[in-house]
Amino acid sequence: MVTAPDCVFCRIVAGNAPARRVYENESVLAFLDINPISVGHTLVIPKPHFVNVYDLPDEQFARIVAVTRKLVLHYRTAIGAQSVNLLHSAGRPARQDVFHFHLHIIPRYENDGLHLGYRPRAGNLEDPDAVLARLRQGLT
């Protein structure tokens, strides 16, 4: 298994750093966030070291998504989560701060007062037809 010696998440996987483990299988680990923004805030990571979604193989991503769905469904009854945000930040401009792929499960509750900082902008930043053409080009 690929690990990075300076990676806190690799140390958690190896059992060399503490974590409140929620779920674990042979390839995925889920644990409570050390600085939660909601009750049940969980990180889901691959056990091997991958930096972010750009580095993550398809099969590993599928495993993470399957575990994430299992936990999200369970959290509705286990902790009364009414909704959920899933969040992954890839790269410094997206404010990734731990460079080991992780998907945040952020359980949501009515009137929880949590705002994730996303505010829709009125109108378009660029011509939407031009953007659509660029996005479709080369996509299979």
N, C-alpha and C positions, 0 to 999 in steps of 0.2 A: 504494500500500500504506500502511495506517495504521501509524504508528510513534509512540512516545512518547520525547521527547528525553532524559528522565532514566532510561530503562529500560535496564539492562545487557543484557538479552536482545535488545532492538532494536539495540543497538550491536554485539552479536555477529553478528546477522543481516546487518547492514550491513558487517561486516568491520572495524569500528572498535574491537573489543575481542577479545582472544584467546580461542580455544576449540579443543578437540581434537574436530573434526567427525568423527562416525562415519558419518553418512548425511545426504543432502540431496536434495530435489527442489524443484519450483517453489513449493510451499506449506508444506513442513515441513522442520525442521532438527533433527537429533539430535546431541548432543555429550556428552562425558564430564562428569560432575559434578566441580566443582573441589574438593569435599570429599566424596569417595565414602565410602559406608558398606559397600560390598562391591566386589569386583573386577568392573569393567564397569558400575558405576552410571552410568546414562545419563539425560539429560533430553531429552524430545521436546517440541518447541514449534511453534506455528504461526509462520510468518514475519511475518504481520501482527500487530499488537499487539491482544490481547484479554486482559482482566484475569484471568479465571478461567472455570470451566465455566458460570457464570451468564451470561457475556458472549459465549461462543463459539457461533457459528452451527453448526447441525447438520452441514452439509456439511464444515466445517472439522474438526469433531470426528471425523467418519468418516475423513477423511484421516489424522488423527493416530493413530487406532486402527489403521488399516491399516499404517502405518509401524511402530507399536509391535509389532504381531503379527509383522511381517517380522523385526524385530530380535530379539525374544524367541526365535523359532524358530532364528534364526542363532546366537544366543549359546550355545545348547546344544552345538553342535559347535565354534564358534570359541573359546570360553573355558571350556567344560565346565560351564556353569551347569546345575544339576540341577532348580531350581525358580525361581520369580520372584514378587516382590511388585510390584504396580503401585500407585502412590500419587499422588494429587492433593489438595492442600489449597486450599480456596476460602474466603478471608476471614481476617481476623485471629484470630477465635476458633478457627479450624482451624490456626492457626500458619503461614499463608501469609506468606512473607517477601519474595518477589519477585513483584510484581503484574503478571506477564505469564504467561498460562496455561502450565503445564509439567506434564508427566506423567513421574514418576520410574519408570524401569525399574531395579529392584533385584534383580540376579541373586542367587540363593541357592545355597548349597552345604551338604552334609551336615555337621552339627556346626560351622557357621560362627560360632555364639555370638551371632548378631545377634538382638536383641529390639527390635521396633518400638514398644514401649510399650503395645500393646493388650492388655488383660486382660479377658476376659469377666466379667460380673457375674452372680452367682447371682440367679435370679428375674427379675421384671419391674420396670421403673422406673414404669410406668403400666399400667393395665388393657389387655392386648394387644388385646382386641376393640374397645375404644374407639379405640385407636391405629389399628387396621386400618380402622375406619370413617372416621376423619379422612383417612387416606392415600388411600382409594379415592374419597372425595368429589371430584367434579369431574374425575377422571382419565379420559381418553379413550384 
